Amino acid sequence: MPYDKYETVIGLEIHVQLSTKSKAFCGDDTSFGGSPNTQVSTISLGHPGTLPRINKQQVAYAVRLGLALGSRINLRNTFDRKNYFYADLPKGYQITQDKAPICIGGTVPIRLDSGETKKIRIHHIHMEEDAGKLMHDSNAPVSLIDLNRAGVPLLEIVTEPDLRSAGEVDALMSGMRQLIRYLGISDGNMEQGSMRCDCNVSVRLRGASQLGQRCEIKNLNSMRYARRAIAYETRRQIDILETGGSISQQTLNFDPSSGTTSPLRDKEDAHDYRYFPEPDLPPLVLSESWIQHLQSEMPALPWDLFERFQTQYGLPAYDAELLTAEHTTALFFMDLCRHTQAYKAAANLIINKVLPFANENACTLDAFPIGLPALAEFIQLIEQGQVAAATAYQQLFPAMAEEPDKKPMHLAEALQLIQNSDADELEKWVSAVLEANPEEVSRYQKGKKGLLGFFMGEVMKQSKGKADPKLTTALLKRALDA
């Protein structure tokens, strides 16, 4: 089948569950993991006569996200009812925003595998509430419903159809997860349902301008599943078109066990939901001064720090990407750089020692046992050649973690890690190594220059790692090339 002559076109509807303490329109707890149906009330259960009220924190989080993406913030917001009947929707409708969403437009930059940056356009962002959760057991005659999640505040981010592959979808979802964690509005945990997406997938001939008929794949809460679902759906649609068929607009389910999509229902249009204004919530009017206040509290954004780490600190893109993956890591690096100007060494230390230590010991960077001045002194010992880098990483760093109150220099001295730069003693070690390995000396002198590393290793063994590497290398070359 001529798959290469087709182009995949994808738009996303990303659902972000917000980290507010209470639900969107009532005071129910939103903590994850509660016993089923224990975090509910008459409002979230949809009892007659109950009235919703707006969660101010949800509105603030929506504005923060809109500001980060360069969206236009709608100062006059209205809410609507989206009507559909489903077992986990207690009221029979969802309170959402249809006519006047809180954020309009904007873009999010994503980094492609090629290293290039692509901007994905945002159509709008709106506030709404989540539904409950159905639990199915194949051995039981009924399904169970947990309504703890019903009413949890959501933001739905609707993109333009700017994505062209599963890889770009992965990059966008990863970038959006990183952003919402930077902003502190959600933990972005896809495994717990805090972030999930619906993928609208269509195909068209390469070079065509008109969009094809799309199908929506619902509730993908894993990027691995999203990649597989998009790949399968793309081939399915092309197979249909190549055999003379047409694509029906449908809502699809993805089955991870078979790797296939299957129809849930015909795709609804807006009129199918019978949207009408929410009569129990008056329009929400935001002030410019409040927007400006939220703007003043915005953190540095991940893509800005990614560029800054390369330009201001001279780091390679790989290091910058690792250090900006989490906001706490980026802040830790910048704080450490206030104590040292060896920026690359600071990056190496965080990536290779600090982060692994924190992960292994379930320790946050805010509670990291070794202080920043001590880490800067650790770097200085290596940079000045007083302690070999390998020795510092393997012996000095663990000692500092065990005794964080002691100065790194004192620990290095106690452990006898300070490198020896006494030329007379170094020459003795070099002479001893060369005398013990006459065959290797002969091979080196006949052109096997790579043996210099062997001799260096032998000197390090003789000195128990205390020989100054630069001086030792110079002495070895002088002796061997004589």
Phi, psi and omega in degrees: 000138185278068183294330186293341182276358179253154177242136176272135178238127187227136169236148184244149165241104185263126180255121181245119176277125188275150183270049174275159181282334181233170185286175189296321188229017175202177187267013181298146178294144180248009182302143180277143172097006178291159177300146184307135174060033176254348182246058184226167178208178180298332180286310182290340176274354175076031179294143180301140176089352179277151184237136178281160171220150188282139176272111183299325182293325176299318179296316180298318180295322178297318179295318179302315180295318179298319178297320180296327184266000180074027180282161170275125181274123180282117183283337178245108184252140173235159179244154183225161174259128176254110190265122169200153182257121174209150190298332184263013178247093192302320186281342187086001175207161179245132173280123185214190174237122180246303186281326186224076178292158188286331182232133181239130175072195183110172177218157172231125179279138176236148178262122181275167180300334180285350184096350179283159176252136178233136179264125178259127182282141175261130176282307177193168173231131177230157178268145175198183178244154181275164172266179177280199184227128175268136179239124185249132174237118185298339181269355182255149181281352182228163171259150180255151182238127174248117183261015177302325184276346182297123180094356177296137185289137179233153162245133174252121181256115183255120180266163168284163181284064186260354184268145186237002181198165175297327178297320178291325175298315178301315180297320180292315180295321177295317179294321179291321177298317178299317183295313184292332175287321174301317182285346180073025183260346180197153176277349176064022184281104183291329181295329180264005178083009180290342178212129179207168183216154168252134182253121173265113188243132172218168177229155176207161176296141179301134181093347179286150179259334182279136179285148175278174177289132186259154170237144183255122176263120191271148163051057175271113184248024177210133180291331176296317178294320181298317179300313182294318182297316181294317180299316180294314184295324178298312181293322180299314182293319179296319178302319180295313182295321182290341178259015174089004181273182177230154182273129175269136179288114185222159168262128188244154172251144176254129179258108182298330183290323180261342182073022183240159172258153178214151184292135169265315181191166172295142183296128179282148168258173185304321184293337180292335181271356179049052177302138167209158185302138178291112186286343185265359179235119178288165176303143179258118183251122181261148179263150177298323181295324179290320177299316179296324177297316178295324178297322181292340181264003184291137175281169171297140184273152188300321182288332176291318179293325178302314178292318182296320181295332178277322184276307184285321185257355175067030182272150172292160183302323181299313179296317181298322180293317179295319185284339179259003181302319177237142182299320181296324178292317179299317179295321180298316179298313181296323177295319179295324181290349173282347181252349180210150175257004176276074191295318180295319178296323178295318178298315179300318182296316181293314184293317189267339184233310186295308182295314176300319179298316180297319179293316182293330184254013179048048185243130175282157179294332177296332181250022181298131189292331183268126181289159181298319177300323179292320178296322178294322177293322175303312179299318181298321179299322179286313183298325181274001177076016180280330176227134178296143184302313181298318180295320180297316181292320187276329185241314185289316182300312177301323178295321178295323179293326179283326181230071186294344181278347182270146178290140180304321179298318180294320178294318179298320178293318180296326180271002180057048181259352182293130184288145181268123178245017177287113186299321181297315181291322178297320179297325177297315180295317180298314180298319180297318181293316181293322178293328182280348185226063184295326181294319180293325177298317180296317180295320178300315184289345176267005174123353180278070186294342179295345179290351178302323178296323177298312180297322179297317179297322180292323177294321179296323175297315180300319185269001184057040175080008186261357180287135178293119187301314184295313181292321179297316179301316180297318180293320178298313180298319181295319181290319184285328184268000182294000000 
